Amino acid sequence: MKIIGIGRELPGQVYLMADSAIVKTGKPFFVPHFAHNFTGTPAMVMHIDRLGKHIAPRFAHRYCLAVAPAIKVTARDIDAEQHHQATSALAHSFDGALLLGDFTTSDSIAQGINGSLITVERNGQQAAQGSLDALGLDFRQLIAQLSVYFTLKMGDMIAVELAAATLELTPGDTLHAAINGDIKLTTRVK
């Protein structure tokens, strides 16, 4: 299984994450010691459900049958140092960098994958939100483009950062992420 991250800050930024980057709902996010400033960004995670390479956009909807809200964590100190480089994988791909909610089948999302709104609350206050539509992205095009470079396999995930706004993560915070108002992720920052 691989996790393909799509960054929001640098257009076209793509990075890979190990499965150890995932923190599932209900589990705490422990602030790592290698940096001082960590931020979270709303993200949508698409679960790939079949094997494919060079997928045509008109067939791409067959490859993603479930989505989940997430919070993509970035080590800002490291990101600032490496911002001039093509990628700053260390800032985006460390253990615990993807706080992942429960998956919802794409059939049960009334607005469709592109129109689904991901919202993040910190300590009961709405902190950020985003959608693929707001970014001008179509999930079918995204899957088709990535399949040119990567063979997509069952169990792979595509995590797309959805908002320019980020929230500072500090120990003691309680975070919730929802898809169209349905909370699928709850975690505490420790």
FIPA-721423 format. One line per 3 residues: number of its first residue (from 0); their letters; for each residue y, z, x of C-alpha. Coordinates in Angstrom, 1 decimal. Each point is the difference from the previous one (the first is absolute). Example, Ala and Ser with C-alpha at 12.3 -4.5 7.8 and 13.67 -1.06 7.14 Angstrom:
! residues 2
0> as> -4.5/7.8/12.3; 3.4/-0.7/1.4
END
This chain:
! residues 190
0> mki> 0.0/0.0/0.0; 3.5/-0.8/1.2; 3.4/0.9/-1.4
3> igi> 2.7/-2.6/0.4; 3.4/1.4/-0.1; 3.1/-2.0/-1.0
6> gre> 3.2/1.5/1.2; 3.2/0.0/-2.0; 2.6/0.4/2.8
9> lpg> -0.8/-3.0/2.1; -0.7/-3.0/-2.1; -3.5/-1.3/0.6
12> qvy> -1.1/3.1/1.9; -3.8/0.3/-0.2; -2.1/2.7/1.6
15> lma> -3.5/1.4/-0.2; -0.9/3.6/-0.8; -3.3/1.8/0.6
18> dsa> -1.8/1.6/-2.9; 1.1/3.4/1.5; 3.5/-0.9/-1.1
21> ivk> -1.0/0.8/-3.6; 0.8/3.4/-1.6; -1.4/0.0/-3.5
24> tgk> 1.6/1.7/-3.0; -0.4/3.7/-0.1; -0.2/0.3/3.8
27> pff> 3.0/1.2/2.0; 2.0/-2.1/2.5; 0.3/2.0/3.3
30> vph> 3.1/-1.0/1.9; -1.1/-1.2/3.4; 1.4/1.5/3.2
33> fah> 0.7/-3.3/1.8; 3.4/-0.7/-1.7; 2.7/2.0/-1.8
36> nft> 1.1/-2.2/-2.8; -2.4/-1.3/-2.7; 1.0/-2.0/-3.1
39> gtp> -1.9/-1.2/-3.0; 0.3/-3.3/-1.8; -1.5/-1.0/-3.4
42> amv> -2.8/-2.5/0.5; -2.5/-1.9/-2.1; -3.6/-0.2/1.3
45> mhi> -2.1/-2.9/-1.1; -3.8/0.4/0.2; -1.9/-3.2/1.0
48> drl> -3.1/-0.5/-2.0; -1.7/-3.1/1.5; -0.4/-1.9/3.3
51> gkh> 2.5/-2.8/0.6; 1.7/-2.1/2.7; 2.8/-2.7/-0.6
54> iap> 0.3/1.1/-3.6; 2.0/-2.3/-2.3; 2.8/1.8/-1.8
57> rfa> -1.4/-1.1/-3.4; -3.2/1.8/0.7; 1.5/3.1/1.7
60> hry> 0.0/2.1/-3.1; -3.8/0.1/0.1; 0.2/1.9/3.3
63> cla> 2.0/3.0/-1.1; -1.3/1.9/-3.0; 1.5/3.5/0.6
66> vap> 3.3/1.4/1.3; 1.3/3.4/0.9; 3.3/1.7/0.6
69> aik> 0.5/1.3/3.5; 2.6/1.5/2.4; 0.2/-1.8/3.4
72> vta> 1.0/2.5/2.7; 2.0/-1.1/3.0; 0.8/1.9/3.2
75> rdi> 3.7/-0.9/0.2; 0.4/1.2/3.6; -2.6/-2.4/1.2
78> dae> 1.1/-2.8/-2.3; 3.6/0.2/1.4; -1.3/-0.2/3.6
81> qhh> -2.3/-3.0/-0.8; 2.2/-1.8/-2.5; 0.9/-2.8/2.4
84> qat> -3.7/-0.8/0.4; -1.9/-2.3/-2.2; -1.9/2.9/-1.5
87> sal> 0.1/3.8/0.2; -3.6/0.7/-1.0; 0.2/3.5/1.5
90> ahs> 2.7/0.9/-2.4; -1.9/-1.4/-3.0; -3.7/0.3/0.6
93> fdg> -0.7/3.5/1.2; -2.6/2.3/-1.7; 1.3/1.1/-3.4
96> all> 2.6/-2.8/-0.2; -1.1/-1.1/-3.5; 0.1/2.5/-2.9
99> lgd> -2.2/-1.7/-2.5; -0.3/0.5/-3.7; -2.9/-0.8/-2.4
102> ftt> -0.6/-3.6/-0.8; 0.7/-1.6/-3.4; -1.7/-3.2/-1.0
105> sds> 2.5/-2.8/-0.1; -1.1/-0.9/-3.6; 1.3/3.4/-1.2
108> iaq> 3.6/-0.7/1.3; 2.0/-1.5/-2.8; 2.7/-1.4/2.3
111> gin> -2.5/-1.6/2.3; -0.1/0.8/3.7; 3.3/-1.6/0.9
114> gsl> 2.0/1.8/-2.7; -1.6/3.4/0.6; 2.5/2.7/0.9
117> itv> -0.9/2.5/2.7; 2.0/3.2/-0.1; 0.0/3.0/2.4
120> ern> 1.2/3.5/-0.9; 0.7/2.7/2.6; 0.1/3.6/-1.2
123> gqq> 0.4/-1.2/-3.7; 2.9/-2.4/0.7; -0.4/-3.8/0.0
126> aaq> 0.5/-1.1/3.6; -0.8/-3.7/0.2; -1.5/-2.9/-1.9
129> gsl> -1.0/-3.6/0.5; -2.0/-3.0/-1.2; -1.3/-3.3/1.3
132> dal> 2.4/-1.8/-2.4; 3.0/1.9/1.4; -1.0/-1.3/3.5
135> gld> -0.5/-3.5/-1.3; -3.6/0.1/1.0; -3.0/-1.4/-1.9
138> frq> -3.3/1.8/0.7; -1.9/-3.3/-0.2; 2.2/-1.6/2.6
141> lia> -0.3/3.0/2.2; -3.9/0.0/-0.2; 0.0/-3.7/0.7
144> qls> 2.2/0.3/3.1; -1.9/2.9/1.4; -3.3/-1.7/-0.5
147> vyf> 1.1/-2.7/2.5; 0.1/2.6/2.8; -2.6/2.5/-1.2
150> tlk> -3.4/-0.4/-1.7; 0.5/2.3/-3.0; -3.1/2.1/-0.8
153> mgd> -1.1/2.2/-2.8; 1.6/3.4/0.5; 3.0/-1.2/2.0
156> mia> 3.4/1.1/-1.1; 3.5/-1.5/0.1; 2.8/2.6/0.1
159> vel> 3.4/-1.4/-0.8; 3.1/2.1/0.6; 2.2/-0.5/-3.1
162> aaa> 3.4/1.6/0.6; 2.7/0.1/2.6; 0.8/3.6/-1.1
165> tle> -2.1/2.6/1.8; -0.4/3.7/-0.5; 0.0/2.6/2.8
168> ltp> -3.3/1.9/0.1; 0.2/3.7/0.8; -2.6/2.7/-0.1
171> gdt> -0.1/1.7/-3.4; 0.7/-3.3/-2.0; -2.2/-0.9/-2.9
174> lha> -0.3/-3.8/-0.5; -1.1/-1.9/-3.1; -0.4/-3.8/-0.2
177> ain> -0.5/-1.9/-3.3; -0.7/-3.5/-1.1; 2.0/-0.8/-3.2
180> gdi> 0.4/3.8/-0.7; -3.7/0.9/0.5; -0.2/2.5/2.8
183> klt> -2.8/-1.0/2.3; 0.9/1.9/3.2; 0.9/3.6/0.6
186> trv> 0.2/1.5/3.5; 1.8/2.7/1.9; 1.7/-0.3/3.4
189> k> -1.1/2.7/2.5
END
